[in-house]
Amino acid sequence: MRVAIVGATGAVGHELLSVLEKSSLQFDELLLFASPRSAGSTLTFKGQELTVQATPEGAIDADVILASAGGAISKAKAPAWVAGGAVVIDNSSAFRYDADVPLVVPEVNGEAALRHKGIIANPNCTTAVAVLAVAPIHREYGVKRMIVSTYQATSGAGQKGMDELLEQTHMVLHGKDATNDVFAHPIPFNVIPHIDAFQDNGYTKEEMKVAWETRKIIGDESLKISCTAVRIPTLRTHSEAITLDLERPATPQAVRELLARSAGVEVRDDPGGKLYPMPMTASGKYDVEVGRIRESLVFDGGIDLFVAGDQLLKGAALNAVQIAEYLQEHGALKGKQRA
Amino acid sequence: MRVAIVGATGAVGHELLSVLEKSSLQFDELLLFASPRSAGSTLTFKGQELTVQATPEGAIDADVILASAGGAISKAKAPAWVAGGAVVIDNSSAFRYDADVPLVVPEVNGEAALRHKGIIANPNCTTAVAVLAVAPIHREYGVKRMIVSTYQATSGAGQKGMDELLEQTHMVLHGKDATNDVFAHPIPFNVIPHIDAFQDNGYTKEEMKVAWETRKIIGDESLKISCTAVRIPTLRTHSEAITLDLERPATPQAVRELLARSAGVEVRDDPGGKLYPMPMTASGKYDVEVGRIRESLVFDGGIDLFVAGDQLLKGAALNAVQIAEYLQEHGALKGKQRA
C-alpha cells in the first residue's frame, strides 16, 4: 500500500511524517508532495531520505492521500485524486460541510469514515481538541449548550505563524516595535480576537467552524454552541475554556471518571498539585489534556472545564493518520495491485 | 488636603503617581510610603522629587490614603489609618466582602462610596474591567447569567510578574528552559489556568472574586456568574470573553449604542477595519475597550462580547483616584486643618 502526503514541508506535514513513523498503519511506500518551490528537497522518514516532488496536476498513484496544503489545493485537486482511486483524508475546510463527506474524529465517530465516497474530512483543530472532551459528556449527560473561549497558538497559522511570533518577540525584547505579516496585528505580548474571516453574524469563520463541526461530528444539530476564538502568543497547543449546560445533571467527579476511561483524553485535574491542562505539558502529546473540571455556577448540574491539546497533532496530523488506521483496521483500505 | 500612597514603589504605585498628575483631584501635598527597603528612594511627581518613607506603624497624617501594598498590610494597618481620620481607598481584597465597606466603580455605583465608614474598597482588576461593560447592559436588559473567560496579563502579579515574563522569554529565545518564581509554572509561550488560590468548589479565588464582586458592585445577588481565569504571556491589560443571558432581548446594535454613551467605555467594534479590543491598543488607556459585540448563539436575545482594559489603570490606580475625585466632587472629602 502506498501513502502520499500533499503539503509535506509545512508544519502539519512535518508532524505527519513523525506520526506515521510511530503509527500502526501498514504501508510499503511513502510519497511526499509540496509546492514546486520545495520540490527536490529531502525529508527523513524512518532513517531514509525521501525526495519531495511537486504536486502533480492530476491523479497521484497512492491508496491514501493525506492532504494538508490548504483549502484551495484540496478543492482543486481532490476530485482527480479520488478519480484516480485514492482515499483522500483532507485537513482543509474545503469539504467539511459537504453532506456526503464524513467529518471524523475516530474516537467519537470513526464509523462515519467507513461511509466515505472518496474524501474524508479532518476537523478544524479547535473543534478536534474540544470534541474529545465534550463527546463523552454529551453521550452520558446530553449537552444542550456549549460556550467556548479559545487560547490559540500561532502554529494554527503554520510554521510561518510560529516564526513570526519568535522573530517579532525578539524585536520587542530588543526595544523595537513588532510588525505583522501572518497575523492581523503584531502578536508578541498581545491578544487578537480575530482568527479567519468575519461572517455576517459578527462571528469569525473559526468560531462558526467550532459550532458547525462539533454538531456534525457529534451528530446533533440541536446543540447550541457559542465560541470566541482568540490568538495568543504561544507556539503550539490550543487551550479552551468550556462551559456546558446539560440535560441530565453531572458531578465533577463523575465527569472526571467518565473522561478517564475515554479514548484520546488525559485527565489532568489536581489543582492542589498544580496539575491542570497547559500548552507546556500538552505540546507533543497525543492525548488532549482535560482539567479544571468543576460544577458550573450558571447552569444547574452543568460543568465547566479547561482543555489543552496539541493542535498540530490531534487537531491535524495525528487525527488524519488515525482515520487511515481506522479504515485499515476495519478492512476498508486495500492497496492497489501495482506492477 | 493631603494624599498618601502606601505601596508607592510597586507597579500600581507607579500608575497612581501618573494618574494623580493628570487628575482633577485637588490636594496640597502628596506623601509616599513603601516598605523599609524602599525608604529613602525618590519618585518624581509633577517635576518634584519626593522621598519615599517607610510605612509607619500607626496613623498617617493624610486625608486620603491610597493603599496598594497588599492585603496583609491593609488588613493590619487600615484600622489605625481610619482612626487617625483618613479615608482609606484600598486596592487589596482585605475588606471587599465586608458588609459595611463599599466596593466601588464610580461609573457604576459611585454613590455607594458616600456611605463609607472610613474604608472604600477598589475591586479586583478583572472585575473592574468587566463591570464597566456589563453594568450598563444589566441596567437596560437585566443580566441573568454571565460566563467569563479571562486572558490576564503578568502585571496582575505586579512589576515582578512582568519582569519574570520578559527575563524568561529572553531565556527561551536563547534556547534555555524557562523557570518560574512568581507564577505557578513557566509563563513564556504558556497558558496557566490558575490565578490565586484554589477554593473548595474547584474555582480559584480570582474566579470567585469576579462572581462575588460583580454582584456586590451591580447590587444584584441573584446574578449567576461563572469564570475561568487564565494567565497568559502578555505584559499589561486583561482581556475577557463574556457571554450574557438577558431578561429582555438585546440586539448587538442597541448594545453598541448603549455602551457608546456609557462612561469609562470605548466601543471598538469594526471587524471589517480590524478594530476590536486588544492589549496592544488598550494598554495605557483609561477607557476599557469593548468590541466583538454579537448575538449569543446559546441564549435567545443574549449577547457575546470581548473587553480589554488596562488593569493597572481601571483595574487599580485609575479607579482608586476616581473614587477620591468622586468623594471630593460630592463634598465628601474635606482636608483637615493642619498647623
Contacts between the chains, C-beta under 8 A, distances in Angstrom:
chain1	res1	chain2	res2	distance
A	145	B	298	4.3
A	145	B	299	7.9
A	146	B	298	7.3
A	147	B	147	5.2
A	147	B	243	5.2
A	147	B	298	5.9
A	149	B	149	3.4
A	149	B	228	7.4
A	149	B	241	4.1
A	151	B	151	7.1
A	151	B	191	5.0
A	151	B	230	6.6
A	151	B	232	6.6
A	165	B	189	7.8
A	166	B	173	6.8
A	169	B	169	6.3
A	169	B	173	6.6
A	170	B	173	5.7
A	173	B	166	6.8
A	173	B	169	6.6
A	173	B	170	5.7
A	173	B	173	7.0
A	184	B	274	5.1
A	185	B	274	7.0
A	185	B	278	6.3
A	185	B	280	6.2
A	186	B	280	6.4
A	189	B	165	7.8
A	189	B	233	6.8
A	189	B	234	4.9
A	189	B	235	5.0
A	189	B	279	7.1
A	190	B	234	6.6
A	190	B	278	5.9
A	190	B	279	5.4
A	190	B	280	4.6
A	191	B	151	5.0
A	191	B	232	7.0
A	191	B	234	6.2
A	191	B	239	4.8
A	191	B	278	5.9
A	191	B	279	5.4
A	191	B	308	7.1
A	192	B	278	6.1
A	193	B	239	7.4
A	193	B	241	7.5
A	193	B	276	5.3
A	193	B	277	7.0
A	193	B	278	7.3
A	193	B	291	7.7
A	193	B	292	5.5
A	193	B	306	4.8
A	194	B	271	7.2
A	194	B	274	6.8
A	194	B	276	6.2
A	198	B	271	4.1
A	198	B	272	6.9
A	201	B	294	6.5
A	201	B	295	6.6
A	202	B	252	6.2
A	202	B	271	7.0
A	202	B	292	7.2
A	202	B	293	7.2
A	202	B	294	3.2
A	202	B	295	7.1
A	203	B	294	6.1
A	203	B	297	7.5
A	204	B	271	8.0
A	211	B	297	6.4
A	224	B	297	6.2
A	224	B	298	4.4
A	225	B	297	6.2
A	225	B	298	6.9
A	226	B	243	5.9
A	226	B	296	5.6
A	226	B	297	4.2
A	226	B	298	4.5
A	226	B	304	5.8
A	228	B	149	7.4
A	228	B	241	3.9
A	228	B	292	6.9
A	228	B	304	6.5
A	228	B	306	6.3
A	230	B	151	6.6
A	230	B	239	7.5
A	230	B	241	6.9
A	230	B	306	7.9
A	232	B	151	6.7
A	232	B	191	7.0
A	232	B	232	5.2
A	232	B	233	7.5
A	232	B	234	7.8
A	233	B	189	6.8
A	233	B	232	7.5
A	233	B	233	5.4
A	233	B	234	7.1
A	234	B	189	4.9
A	234	B	190	6.6
A	234	B	191	6.2
A	234	B	232	7.8
A	234	B	233	7.1
A	235	B	189	5.0
A	239	B	191	4.8
A	239	B	193	7.4
A	239	B	230	7.5
A	241	B	149	4.1
A	241	B	193	7.5
A	241	B	228	3.9
A	241	B	230	6.9
A	243	B	147	5.2
A	243	B	226	5.9
A	245	B	298	7.7
A	252	B	202	6.3
A	271	B	194	7.1
A	271	B	198	4.1
A	271	B	202	7.0
A	271	B	204	8.0
A	272	B	198	6.9
A	274	B	184	5.1
A	274	B	185	7.0
A	274	B	194	6.8
A	276	B	193	5.3
A	276	B	194	6.2
A	277	B	193	7.0
A	278	B	185	6.3
A	278	B	190	5.9
A	278	B	191	5.9
A	278	B	192	6.2
A	278	B	193	7.4
A	279	B	189	7.1
A	279	B	190	5.4
A	279	B	191	5.4
A	280	B	185	6.1
A	280	B	186	6.4
A	280	B	190	4.6
A	291	B	193	7.7
A	292	B	193	5.5
A	292	B	202	7.2
A	292	B	228	6.9
A	293	B	202	7.2
A	294	B	201	6.5
A	294	B	202	3.3
A	294	B	203	6.1
A	295	B	201	6.7
A	295	B	202	7.1
A	296	B	226	5.5
A	297	B	203	7.5
A	297	B	211	6.4
A	297	B	224	6.2
A	297	B	225	6.3
A	297	B	226	4.2
A	298	B	145	4.3
A	298	B	146	7.3
A	298	B	147	5.9
A	298	B	224	4.4
A	298	B	225	6.9
A	298	B	226	4.5
A	298	B	245	7.7
A	299	B	145	7.9
A	304	B	226	5.8
A	304	B	228	6.5
A	306	B	193	4.8
A	306	B	228	6.3
A	306	B	230	7.9
A	308	B	191	7.1
